[in-house]
Amino acid sequence: MTYDFDTPVDRRGTWCVQWDGITDRFPVADLLPFTISDMDFRSPPQVLDALESRIAHGVFGYTDWRNDDFRGAIRDWFRDRHATEVDVDRLVYAPSVLNQIAQLLRMWTAPGDGVVAHAPTYDGLRKAVTGLGRELRTVGLDDWAGLEREMARPDSRALFLCSPHNPTGHVWTDTELRRIAELARAHDVAVVSDEIHADLTHDGHTHLPWSRYGGHDGRDGRDGAGLRWALVTSGTKSFNFPALSGSYGFVGDPDDHAEFVRRMDTAEGLASPAVLSLTAHIAAYRHGGDWLDGLRAYTYGNLRMLEERLDAAFPELRWRVPEAGYLAWVDLRPLGIREDTELQRVLVEEEKVAVMPGGTYGAPGFVRLNLGCPRSKAETGADALVRAVRKVADRAAG
Ligand SMILES: Cc1ncc(COP(=O)(O)O)c(C=O)c1O
């Protein structure tokens, strides 16, 4: 089946952050947005059909996420898409991935403890860690010595692994993941692997779920031989329904798993999931694979288009399509652009586009352009970016 990703859907007036909430992050409202990571596409028709049927039922009472339809859809998705057997007895549910991360950090770290993460860093993680009063300790993606140094600090109690990595799109290899697992074991650091971008890898790159590295019988999680870990994810990114809310994960250690569920059921008051999210996840995982493949190919086409335009305008950037996702992370430093202010001014005032400044992720001199959108919009954004960069680079040079 072919799907139409070309025809724009007008999202304005839906209270959406991407279009209607531009002034949350930018000084003016009338900008074409390439910002927060959701897409301008409708969810797959198979998901919309399932939601319509569920809505037609009309009763939305308290619901149990520990049901065989949800568990089975997740188990089969991991088996078919990621060639990985997951233990659904270790499944957890939470309203969002960030909520899960926050719960895990509360469980595994104390205020003042260090949480290690790679730089550049997904801004949601930064907010969660600092908002919880923990200290974010970042190291470059290739800085293995720095990673060991930070993980070895006695009060570094958790590693946040963004897998695949937002914003660079890096897909971690088996060798890298083994190395991270060894470090985590050696320094007794809990691993929180955020795999929300896992389904969006591009051909030639294989996502490897963390459950393969932490071990799925986490019983040895506390005796030094094993690892304390959680894999947190959801289908909301892949199938574009984040505001239906809902996420799930696996917690390796059985006691940690029980404790997580206990907290959600008691102190957090979050025993019942959003039923429409469950419905959407099950439909997406059972019937949405074909749509997802179409989406990956389409967004890859958007990224290739950007690659061609950047290559034509600035060959010295040698910018390449990321290994995963629809976010283009572009290093402009080879053009003499080392801070965000002037480029942002030109993008906003002269080009009328909203593009995320690298500083949001701790990396001034970069930009993050969201190309989860129809080709026509992606082209407009690519051209605006090229023009703005040209102006600012020329000024920097001259
Ligand atoms: C790496 C990563 N984790 C988590 C999230 C947010 O997920 P949720 O809305 O379920 O908290 C995002 C959204 O951009 C993300 O990129």
The ligand as an SDF file (V2000), in Angstrom:
LIG
                    3D

 16 16  0  0  0  0  0  0  0  0999 V2000
   15.0100   10.8370   23.1630 C   0  0  0  0  0  0  0  0  0  0  0  0
   13.6390   11.2520   23.5540 C   0  0  0  0  0  0  0  0  0  0  0  0
   13.0990   10.7600   24.6890 N   0  0  0  0  0  0  0  0  0  0  0  0
   11.8630   11.1070   25.0880 C   0  0  0  0  0  0  0  0  0  0  0  0
   11.1050   11.9810   24.3350 C   0  0  0  0  0  0  0  0  0  0  0  0
    9.7580   12.3850   24.8260 C   0  0  0  0  0  0  0  0  0  0  0  0
    8.9410   11.2930   24.9920 O   0  0  0  0  0  0  0  0  0  0  0  0
    7.6190   11.4630   25.8320 P   0  0  0  0  0  0  0  0  0  0  0  0
    6.8070   12.5010   25.1560 O   0  0  0  0  0  0  0  0  0  0  0  0
    6.9790   10.1140   25.8080 O   0  0  0  0  0  0  0  0  0  0  0  0
    8.0510   11.8790   27.2090 O   0  0  0  0  0  0  0  0  0  0  0  0
   11.6120   12.5040   23.1540 C   0  0  0  0  0  0  0  0  0  0  0  0
   10.8270   13.4710   22.3750 C   0  0  0  0  0  0  0  0  0  0  0  0
   11.3300   14.2100   21.5970 O   0  0  0  0  0  0  0  0  0  0  0  0
   12.9090   12.1390   22.7570 C   0  0  0  0  0  0  0  0  0  0  0  0
   13.4670   12.6160   21.6330 O   0  0  0  0  0  0  0  0  0  0  0  0
  1  2  1  0
  2  3  1  0
  2 15  2  0
  3  4  2  0
  4  5  1  0
  5  6  1  0
  5 12  2  0
  6  7  1  0
  7  8  1  0
  8  9  2  0
  8 10  1  0
  8 11  1  0
 12 13  1  0
 12 15  1  0
 13 14  2  0
 15 16  1  0
M  END
$$$$
